[in-house]
């Protein structure tokens, strides 16, 4: 079930990427070099601090450190989105962030479907 944990990490990364796009779009920042530099700084800072973030102790049975350690990938994904839509207006950057967040939630809500598909595949393999 390690892959199930990886799907949750993917949802976390996409949600962080969504926030990294929605906030600048809301503040009136369009896609361009300044936004790319800020996102690169966030990604680099998160990458350098991922060991410290991974050391966060579990709370209420949730291993927060496991998910916090991958948050640096969120700004990296946001960089890719900005590169694909260079010169987008602030409203478009905000909308792209919303779409990335929608993908994150779609992945999160499809996790039970993933489990069902894998279980059905294992059952078919045993038959």
N, C-alpha and C positions, 0 to 999 in steps of 0.2 A: 504494500500500500504506500510505498515511497512516492509513487507517481501522484497519488492523491494530495500529498503534502506539497509536491511541486506545483500542482494546479492552483493551490491556495497561494503559494508564493507568487505565481504569475498574476493572480488577481491583485495582490498587494502592489506589485510593481506597476501594473496598469493603473491602479487607483492613484498612486503617487505621481505617475506621468500625467494623469488627468488633472490633478491639483496643480502640477507644475505648468500646465497650459491654461487652465481656467483663471488662475489668479492673475497672471500678467495680462490676459485678455480683458479681464474685468477692470484692471488698472489702466487700460488704454495703451498697452504695449503691443505692437504688431510684430509679426515674424520678421526677423532681421538679425544682423550681426550682434547687436546688443543683447537680445534675448538669447541667442546662441551662447554668448560668453557667460551670461548669468547661469544658464542651465549647465554649461560645462563646469563652472565653478561649483555648483551644487553637486554634480555627479562626482567630481574629484574629491570634494570634502567628504561626501558620504562614503566614497571608496576608501579613503584614508582612515575614516572612523568606523569602518564596518566591524573591526575586531572588538571595539568597545561596545558597539551596538549589539553584537552577538552575545555579549556577556550579560545582557539584561536578564534578570531572573524571571522565571514563569510567574504569572499572576492568574489566579482563578483557573489553573489548569491549562492555560494557554502559554506556549513557549514563545514569548514575545521576541526574544533575541533572535530566534530563527528567522522571523519575518522582518525585523528591523535591519538585519544584516544585508538584506537584498534591496533595501529602499534606494540605494544609490543607483540602481538600474532604472528607476523611474525617470529621473532627469535625462538619462541616456536615451531612453525610448522617446522622451519628449523632443530631444535633439533630432532624432530621426524624423519625427513628425514635422518639425519646423523645417527641416531640410527639404522635405517633400512638398511643403507648401510655403516656400520662401516668398516673401513680400505679401503675406496674407495680412489682412486688416485685423485690428484687435478683436472685432466681433467674430471673424473667422477663426482666429486662434482660440477664442473661448469656445466656439462651436466644435472645433477639433478636439479640444480637451473633453468636452461633453461626450463626443463619440468614443474616445478612448476609455472614458469612464463607463460608458454603456457596454463596451467590449469586456471590461473587467467584471461588471456585474453579470453579464451573460455567462462568462466563464464560471463565475462563482455559483450561479444557480443551476448550471448544467453538471456540476460535480456529481450529484446523485445519478444522473444519466450515465456518466462515465463509469461509475461503479456497476450499474446494471449491465452495461455493455461488456465490461470485463468479466463479470460473473457469468453472463450468458456464454461468452467465448470459452471460459474455462469449463462450463458445463458441457458445451458441445465437444470440446477436446476430450473430455472424459467418456463421452458416449460412444 
